[in-house]
Amino acid sequence: MHPKLEHLLRQRHLLRDFVGRDLQAKYVGSTGGIAWAVIHPLLLLLVYTFVFSVILQVRFGTQGSVTAFALYLYCGLLPWHAFSDSAARSTSCLVAHRGLIKNVRFPAKVLPATVVLTDVVSEGIGLGFLIAAAWFFGHAPTWPILLLPVLVGVQVMFTLGIALALATVNVYFRDVEQFVRVGLMVWMFLTPIFYPQERIPERLRFLLDWNPMARLVGMYRAVLLEGRPFALRDLALYAGTAFISLALGYALFTRNHRNFADML
């Protein structure tokens, strides 16, 4: 077997092992176990639904019930939390595993990739719960749900690019982790997760074109709750952003990975 191909296959098995260990570290040992992948977003859902739907009376389109609001909210929270958790955790993943990084034979890119894939697995569990809940409340799945793997795949590309970049920069500037957490909070409220995009003033809606997570949340809601395929333009624009993110993140990581052992 060609040495490069063998190296890639070895990294694949190593990545699988690390994802398994990361999932165990997140869930095994706690009373709820892997059920926390559903429990955690559900707890947030209850709080946000009460604040935005009951107190602030926010509604999505013609869907006036609290149940409909909760479904739309949960559908937005799942991809957002998978992205934001990956971005936050990957920022410090190299620093946290400095012992492995100092081993010159260890492929450092496995660490941010592990974080991203672990959070995607958690998101998948939540999506299964969302599909079941939506079906129970009258949103039976239709054929556009078959497009969901496409969304998840492009989401992984976008998130991995961000994760590689943040992990690299944090090696040189350790304050990046603090800025990332604040930035993610601001980004979350600038994304129409808790409110429909129609509530954004007309003069500010151009910001949605510069917010890839707004486009992703809209496509998730289209295929899961509205029973329609997303617009090809939305997918093309998000996929283009994801490709640029992955290309830039990978380039930044590979250009600097030889310095990681010295900087850590």
C-alpha positions in Angstrom: 0.0 0.0 0.0 1.2 3.5 -0.8 2.7 5.2 2.3 0.4 8.3 2.0 -2.7 6.1 1.6 -1.7 4.0 4.6 -1.2 7.2 6.6 -4.7 8.4 5.7 -6.3 5.1 6.7 -4.4 5.1 10.0 -5.7 8.6 10.8 -9.2 7.4 10.0 -9.0 4.7 12.6 -7.3 7.0 15.0 -10.1 9.6 14.5 -12.8 7.0 15.1 -11.1 6.0 18.4 -10.8 9.6 19.5 -14.4 10.3 18.7 -15.4 7.3 20.8 -13.3 8.4 23.7 -14.7 12.0 23.5 -18.2 10.7 23.5 -17.4 8.6 26.6 -15.8 11.6 28.3 -18.9 13.7 27.6 -21.6 11.2 28.6 -20.3 8.0 30.2 -20.2 8.2 34.0 -23.1 10.7 34.3 -26.5 9.5 35.4 -28.2 10.6 32.2 -25.4 9.2 30.0 -25.8 9.9 26.3 -29.4 11.1 26.9 -27.8 14.4 27.8 -27.4 14.9 24.1 -31.2 15.4 24.1 -31.7 16.6 27.7 -29.3 19.6 27.5 -30.9 21.3 24.4 -34.4 20.4 25.8 -33.7 22.3 29.0 -32.5 25.3 27.0 -35.6 24.9 24.8 -37.9 25.1 27.8 -36.3 28.3 29.0 -36.1 30.0 25.6 -39.6 28.9 24.7 -41.0 30.5 27.9 -39.1 33.7 27.4 -39.6 34.3 23.7 -43.0 32.6 23.0 -44.9 33.1 26.3 -43.4 36.4 27.6 -42.3 38.1 24.4 -45.1 36.5 22.2 -42.8 35.8 19.3 -44.3 33.6 16.5 -43.0 31.9 13.4 -45.2 32.9 10.4 -48.7 31.5 10.8 -47.7 29.0 13.5 -49.3 30.6 16.5 -49.0 27.8 19.1 -46.3 27.4 21.7 -45.7 23.9 20.4 -45.0 25.1 16.9 -42.7 27.7 18.3 -40.8 25.1 20.3 -40.3 22.9 17.3 -39.0 25.8 15.2 -36.8 26.9 18.0 -35.4 23.4 18.6 -34.7 22.9 14.9 -32.6 26.1 15.0 -30.8 25.2 18.3 -29.6 21.8 17.2 -27.3 22.9 14.3 -26.3 26.0 16.2 -25.2 24.2 19.3 -23.3 21.6 17.2 -21.4 24.5 15.5 -20.9 26.6 18.6 -19.8 23.8 20.9 -17.3 22.6 18.3 -16.0 26.1 17.8 -15.6 26.7 21.6 -14.1 23.3 22.4 -11.8 23.1 19.4 -10.2 26.5 20.3 -8.4 24.9 23.3 -8.1 21.3 22.1 -4.4 21.7 21.1 -3.5 23.4 24.3 -5.4 20.8 26.4 -3.5 17.9 24.6 0.0 19.5 24.5 1.5 16.2 25.6 0.2 14.5 22.4 1.3 17.5 20.3 4.9 17.3 21.5 4.9 13.7 20.0 6.1 14.5 16.5 4.4 11.5 15.1 0.9 12.5 16.3 -1.4 14.0 13.6 -2.6 17.1 15.4 -5.4 17.8 13.0 -7.2 14.7 14.5 -8.0 16.8 17.7 -10.2 19.5 16.2 -11.8 17.0 13.8 -12.6 14.8 16.8 -14.4 17.7 18.5 -16.5 18.5 15.4 -17.5 14.9 14.7 -18.4 14.3 18.4 -20.8 17.2 18.3 -22.3 16.1 15.0 -23.1 12.7 16.6 -24.8 14.5 19.5 -26.7 16.6 17.0 -27.8 13.4 15.2 -29.3 12.1 18.4 -31.2 15.4 18.9 -32.4 15.4 15.2 -33.9 11.9 15.8 -35.8 13.3 18.7 -36.9 16.3 16.8 -38.2 14.2 13.8 -40.2 12.0 16.2 -41.6 15.1 18.1 -42.5 16.9 14.9 -44.3 13.8 13.5 -46.2 13.5 16.8 -47.4 17.1 16.5 -48.5 16.9 12.9 -45.3 17.6 10.9 -44.9 14.2 9.3 -41.6 13.8 7.5 -41.8 14.2 3.7 -39.2 13.4 1.0 -37.1 16.6 1.4 -35.9 15.0 4.7 -33.7 12.8 2.5 -31.6 16.0 1.9 -30.6 16.2 5.5 -27.3 14.3 5.1 -26.3 16.9 2.5 -26.8 19.7 5.1 -24.9 17.8 7.8 -22.0 17.1 5.4 -21.7 20.7 4.4 -22.1 21.8 8.0 -19.2 19.6 9.0 -17.0 21.2 6.3 -17.8 24.7 7.5 -17.4 23.9 11.2 -14.1 22.0 10.7 -12.6 24.9 8.8 -13.5 27.2 11.7 -12.2 24.7 14.3 -8.9 24.3 12.6 -8.4 28.0 12.3 -9.4 28.7 16.0 -7.2 25.9 17.3 -4.2 27.2 15.4 -4.6 30.9 16.5 -5.2 29.9 20.1 -1.7 28.3 20.2 -0.2 31.7 19.7 -2.8 33.9 21.5 -4.3 32.1 24.5 -7.0 34.9 25.0 -8.7 33.7 21.8 -10.8 31.3 23.7 -12.4 34.1 25.8 -13.2 36.2 22.7 -14.7 33.1 20.9 -17.2 32.5 23.7 -18.3 36.1 23.6 -18.4 36.2 19.9 -20.5 33.1 19.7 -23.1 34.5 22.0 -23.4 37.7 19.8 -23.5 35.5 16.7 -26.3 33.4 18.2 -28.6 36.4 18.7 -27.8 37.7 15.3 -29.0 34.4 13.8 -32.8 34.0 13.4 -33.1 31.1 15.9 -35.3 32.7 18.5 -37.3 34.8 16.0 -38.3 34.7 12.3 -36.1 36.6 9.9 -39.2 38.7 9.1 -38.8 40.4 12.4 -35.4 41.9 11.3 -35.8 45.4 10.1 -35.7 45.7 6.3 -32.6 47.9 6.3 -30.7 45.2 8.3 -31.7 42.1 6.4 -28.7 42.3 4.2 -26.8 41.0 7.2 -28.5 37.6 6.7 -26.5 37.2 3.4 -23.3 37.5 5.4 -24.4 35.1 8.1 -23.9 31.4 7.0 -25.5 30.0 10.1 -28.7 31.9 9.3 -28.8 30.2 5.9 -28.1 26.8 7.5 -30.9 27.2 10.1 -33.3 28.2 7.4 -32.5 25.1 5.3 -32.9 22.8 8.3 -36.3 24.2 9.0 -37.3 23.9 5.4 -36.6 20.1 5.1 -37.6 19.1 8.7 -40.6 21.3 9.5 -41.9 22.9 6.3 -41.8 19.8 4.1 -40.1 21.5 1.2 -36.6 21.3 -0.3 -34.3 24.2 0.4 -33.4 26.6 -2.3 -30.4 25.5 -4.4 -29.1 29.1 -4.2 -29.0 28.8 -0.4 -27.2 25.5 -0.6 -24.7 26.8 -3.2 -23.9 29.9 -1.1 -23.5 27.9 2.1 -21.4 25.2 0.4 -19.2 27.9 -1.1 -18.7 29.4 2.3 -18.0 26.0 3.8 -15.4 25.2 1.1 -13.6 28.5 1.7 -13.8 27.9 5.5 -12.3 24.5 5.2 -9.6 25.5 2.7 -8.5 28.5 4.8 -8.6 26.6 8.1 -6.7 23.7 6.7 -4.1 25.9 5.1 -3.5 27.9 8.3 -3.3 24.7 10.3 -0.8 22.9 8.1 1.4 26.0 7.7 1.8 26.3 11.4 1.6 22.7 12.8 5.4 22.3 12.9 5.5 25.2 15.4 2.9 23.8 17.8 5.3 21.7 19.9 7.6 24.6 20.5 4.7 27.1 21.2 3.0 24.7 23.7 
